[in-house]
């Protein structure tokens, strides 16, 4: 067996550019790991979580799981977590974990493409991460974004996570025949470019993004950000056609409430994927590959997919409306207008978009 890498060796590998892709050490570090075999898995999305003997915060602690640990997800049960809306626990072979800290994931490796398609004026493709995580090598050091700097400065691998949507603009085959995709975020990118194991990514198809009920004109969304509700409902006329739990802003007023005289905020821009960053110091955030984004207030308040927590039903964001990946995708496809598949981006001027009404009791 090969000895583990030191922090210095890891940082050296992550700073290698394209020429390093032929090196076996790079392949050993950045190829997909052997994830547990189970129909459904959970990835620890917090630094450290407790394993409980029962689905009860006050029960005995059996041990701990750490960031990005992947475990079989046996079932979800109702338990006891004092002071929280979320009372769900996940049973794992090691014990019970509070569900908020465990991202539901699956393992679906993909056959890499041999050639990138032409998408409008750009050569490349939209892809979705279909494994719990994949490590990525920075192609163009030094790091620009704070999330990459933080990971590298602390000796942590740069990772992309299940359900993220990203843009691939190049591919290479190394000396062992393994295919690598170049990840170069198309919208909002601070400039970081990565190489990652192509098997981790499924190319999106037009069917993945096709409009739902496009013939219906009278569509609207109601988001209830009341602390103990955190719901989103989609209406066609007066009929509710979709309902899900969400996580709105944690700070008072961070998610703007629709004024009483207004029917709602119009969605003004939709993107398959965007890099989001804002704030400063401890209150800041920097996240790549935010999928199925529908902006409806200013430059930063949106309904979007979330991979960094599973605490839907409680306020968690800096102002956006966090949704589970499947919910965010459905909402994105259902809202008007549709988005060109090649561009993955549309800005709406004037009328014709779905209204989002944010209410609070």
C-alpha angles and dihedrals in degrees: 000000000000116000117250117267120255119232090256092051091049093051090048091052094048090054093055116113128213094301089066094062091087092059117103093218089060091051091049092054101039104036118101115281124230102267121198116275110244138121090244130022138185127219119207104242096184132065095255132357132189124242108218129201089224134017089267127104090217094053124100118293110233096187143298141279120208136216114306095005107151119214137170112271103219100174143324120243140177113256141153126284112162118230096008135106091216109080097164124121131187120223113222129175089260098047143286123319126193103255094225090072097048121078112210107238141167136200116240112154115197137217105247119237118246095216134022117241127237108251107192106296094344131076111223143064144248113248137186124215106240101180128069091261143333126208117233133206118222108237100190112037142220099068116244104190122069094233092059093043091051093050095047096042089054096045093250125141118253104241141187117207142220114284097017115137116218141167122248115201103169143016136201136188117221127216091273093053096254115144121227126192124213111229112208113165110231100205128040094358116160088206107272115139124193142191118216140169106283093216090073094066132073116200112238118239129209087252090061089061103031116134119264115222093349091171091066113092104178100072126148140165126220117197117191108201096178106139097246095039113045095171135154123201129186117209134195101196104315095333119102107222101171137025132180143156118256140180116235129186120312096212122074108265094005090121104049116235116225112253115251093246094053131085090212147291114294117234101245103179136023127191133179088219139356139175110241126199136156147131128054138264114336092355094054130102135196120181132164129211100023101181133216096009121185112183116205107160125042121312099316118027110098147142106247147154119273128207102164098073142017097207099117110161094049131074108265111146138083089243107308126107106252115206134179111263096253092047094047091050093051092048091048093052093044099048121088135282112033124233128237108253095220095050099035088203137086133174116203120216119192124346129342103081131109116265122233115207114195115199134181129189 
